[in-house]
Amino acid sequence: MPDWLVYIGYIAMVAIIVVLSVKLGKYVDIIDAKSNISGAFIGGVMLAAVTSLPELFTSLSAVWIVHENSMIIGNILGSDLINLAFFGIILLIFGRGLKKAEFSRFYYIALGVALGMYALVAVGLYLAEYLQFTWFSAVSPIILVLYVLFVNKMPKTSEPESGNKDEGITLKQAIVRFGICAVVLIGSSIAMTYLSDIVADNLGLGKTFAGALFLGVATSLPELMSSITLCHRGNYNAAAGNIIGSNVFNFTILFVADILSFMPNGSGVYILNADSKWLLILGVIATCTTLAMMFMKNKMKNVRGGLICVETANAIPPILYILYLLITTAVIVV
């Protein structure tokens, strides 16, 4: 396949994933408005899972199609880091509206869970050979259990409905269209993994770095688009739920990919290298910074200079992602 066709195909898959993810977010919003399911649960679990479909199926494709398991850890950790970077940029752009916003205290718990996930991944990376249980790591089931506990603790009580309640689409139509878009998104995600692998080979990039750059950025676009829309409407709390929920959900993808990596001559998904180390360290710092930002925003709502402290914290995750790109690019050049 000619190089120019690969690059055009990659850009086309990015565009398709963005369009489909925006539509999926719209149908989830309609399902939320026309069903009795809690809006908080839908935003933190269903919408987060929907916008994480690309991460899920690109990771599975890395295991089953291109046989590059080292791309998975870069995809997941890279997506989580860039999600927080995107969120920081969005909050910087919509800074005026942020002044009146207040984040749910449940997100303190959610970010704590994310830090717990990072700790488990670190154990999986550094003690991989000691934690291997048959073909998968003992860390993976623990990640799943932690996510189940997280969902169980999530507020599920009904909330007052808001937003667009009637767009001429019935609940049944929204569910059917949601399913169709999800299926197409799966196919696009598989194609994205295949094309990313070719681009990485053409440019001579490491697989973990390629996963963080090409897969991580592209598969985080759904979270970006939906969060921009929510912040534009002044719903910063829901935007935070989308980003944080997606980050926590992404870790469970490691469980799925690890369990399915039993093919002959396969390898685990916890592959330690320079890229995964930096993604781990910077991801923890970005998560802690986001937690501190939310705490300051809620506690310093009426304090002079409080918003300046909050916006300073919002600038750190984007800086950390740029730092990661600079570090890994410097390593490649050397």
N, C-alpha and C positions, 0 to 999 in steps of 0.2 A: 504494500500500500504506500503511495507517495506521501512524503512528509507533509506537504501542504494540505493534503486531504485529511490527514490525521488531525492537524491543528484546527481545520475548519470543523471537523466532526466533534472535536472537544468543545469548541465554542458553541456549536449547535446543541450539544447535550446539556451544557450549562444553561442555555436559554430555555430549553424544554423543561428542565428541572425547576427553574424559577417560576415559569408560567404555571406548571402543574401544582407546585407547592402553594402558590397564591390562591389558586382555585380550591385546593384542598382546605386551606385555612378558611376560606369563605363558606364552604359546605359544613365544616365543623362548627362555625359560628351559627349557622342556620339550625343545625342539629341541637346546639346548645339552647337557642331561643325557643325551639318548638318541642323540646323534650323535658322531662322532669329531672334529668341528670344535673348535678351541681355544676355551676359554671366554673368554680375553682378546680374541681376534679377534671373537667374537660380541658381547661386551659393548661393545667399542670401535668396531665397525663396524656389525654387523647391528642391535643394539639402538639404537645412536645413529641409524642411518638410519631405523629404524622410528619412533622418537619425533620424528624431523624430517620425517616425511611431511606433517604439516600445513603446515610452513613451505614445503616444496617445492611443494605444489599450490595453496596460497594465492598464492604468488608467480607461478606459471604462470597462475592465474586473473586476477591483476592485469594480466598482459600480454595475454591472449587474450579475456577476458570484459569486465572493467570498463575496460580500456585506461588504467590508472593506474600507469604504470611507476615513478613516484616513491614508491609504497607499498612497493616491493620492498626498497629499501635500508633503509627504516625497519623492515620486517618482519625482515630478516636481522640487522642490527646491534642492533635492539631485542631480538630473541629471545636473541642471544648475551649482551647485557648483563644481561637479566633472568634468564637461566639461572645466571649467576655470582651474581646477587643471591639467587636462590632457594637456591643451594648454600650460600652464606654463612649464610643464615637457618637452614637445616637443620642445619648444623654447630654453630651457636650453641645450637639446641634440644637436640641430642644431644651436648652438650659432654662429658659424663661418659664416654661410650663412645669419644669421639674420643681420649681420653688414651692408650688402648692401641693405637690404629690406626697404620698406617704406609702411606704412599702409594708406589706404584711409581715408580721413578726414570724410567720411560719417559714419565711425565706431564710431566717437565721438558721433554722433546723435544716432546711434543704441544702444550704451551702456547707453546713457542718457534715451532712451526709456526703456531699461531693468531696470534701477533704478526706473523709473516711475511705472513699473509693480510691482516691489518689494514693493513700497509704497502702491499701491492698494491692494496687498495681505495682507500687514500689517493691513490696514484698515479692510479688510474682516475678518481677524483672530480676531482682538481685538474688533470689533464692530459687530460680527456675528449676535447676536440676534436682533440688531436694524436695520440691513440692509436686513433682510430676506423679499423677495418679492415673495409671494405665496410659491413655493418650492425652489426657487434659490435665491442667493444673488444679490443685486443690483450692486455689484462690478463686477460681471462676464461680463455683457454687456459692461461696460466701458473698460474692458481689451480688448474685441474684437474690439471696436471702435479704441482704441489706436493702435492695431496691424494693422488694415486697413489703418490708417493714416501713419503708418510706411512704409508699403508696397507702398503706393501711393507716398511717398517722395523718395523712392529708385530709383537711377539712372537706367533708362531703355533703354538708347541709345545703339545701337550696338557697339561692340568693335571688334578689330582685333582678328580673330580666332587664337587659339594656342593649343598646345598639340597634342594628337593623333587624327587626323581627319578621318582616314580610318582604320578600323580594320576588314574589310570584312563584316560589318553589316550595313544594310540599315537603314534609319530613321524609316521606318515602323516596321522592325524587332526589333529595339531598343525599340520602344514604346510598342510592344506586350510583349517582354521579361520583360520589366520594370513592366508591369501590372501583369504578372504571379508571379514574385518575390515579388511584393508588397502584393499579396494575401497570399502567403505562409508565408511572414513575419508577417502578421496579425494573422494567426493561431498560429505561434510560440510565438508571444507576449502574446496571451491569455493563452497559456499553461504556459508561464513564470510566469504570475500572480498567477495562481493556485498553481504552485509548490512553489513559494516564500511564499505564505500564509501558506503552510504546513511546510516549513522549519522554518518559524518564530514561529509557534506553537510548533514545536519540540524543538527549542532552547530557548523557553520562551522569545522571543524578542517582544518589542513594535511594533505595526503595522507601525507607522510613521518611526521608526528607520529601520525596515525591508524594507520599501519602499525606503528609502534613500540608504541603503546598497545593498540589493539584486537586487531591481528593478533599482535603480539609477545607479549603476555601470554597470550592464549588458546592460541596454538600452542606455548607453552613449558610448559603444564600437564602434558603427558605426561612430560617430563623431571622435573618436580617430583614427580609421583605416584610414579614408579618409583624416584626417588632417596630419597624418604621411606621407602619400603618397604625398600630396601637398607640404609639407615642404621639403621632400626629393628631389622633383623636383625644389625647390627654389621658389615656389609660396606661400609665406607666407601670402600675402594679401588675396588670395582665402581661405586659411586655416582659417584665422581670420573670414572671412565672413561665413564659415560653422559653426564655433563654436558660434559666436555671433548671427547669424541668427537662429540657433537651439535654443539657450537660449530664445530669444524673442518669437519664435514660441511656445515653451513649455508652456508659460503662457496662451496661448489661449486654451490649453488643459483643463485648469481649467474651462473655460467657457463651453466647450463641456460637460465635466463630470458633471458640476453643473446643466446644463440644462436637462441632462438625468437622474438626480438623483431623479426622481419624484415617484419612486415606494413606495408602502406602507411600513411604518416603516423605511423608509430611512432617511438619515441625509445629511446635506450639506457637501461640500468638504473643507470648511474653518474651520478646527478643530485645536484649539490652545492647544498646550502642550509643554513640555520642548524641545522636538526634533524639532518641527516646529519653535520655537523661535530661537534656535541656528542656524538652517539652514537659517533663514531669516537674522539674524545679520551677519553671516559669508559670506553669499551670497552677501550681499551689500558691505562688505569690499572687497571681491574678485573682484567684478565688478568695484569698484572704483580703485582698484590696477591695473586692466587690462587697464582701461582708462588712468591712469597715465603713465603706461608703454608705451602705444602707443603714447601718447603726447611727452614723453621724447625721444622715438625712432625717431620721426619725427623732433623734434626741436634740438636734440643733436647729429645729424648724424655724424658731423665732430668734435665733442668736445671730447677731451681726457678724458677718464673715463666714457664717455656717455654709452657705452655698458655695463660697470660694473653696472651702476645704473639701466639699463634696465633689466639685468639678475637678479639683486637683487629683482626687482619688480616681475619678472616671478616666483621666488621661493616662493613668499608669498601665492598664491592660493593653491598649493599643501600642504603647511604647515597648512593652515586653514582647509583643508579637514581632514588631520591627526588629527588636534586638535578636530574637531567635533567627529571623531571616538573615540578618547580618552575620551572626556567628556561623551558621551553617554554610552560608555562601562563602565566607572566608576560608572555612575548612576545605570546601570543594576546590576553590582556586588554588590553595596551597598544595 
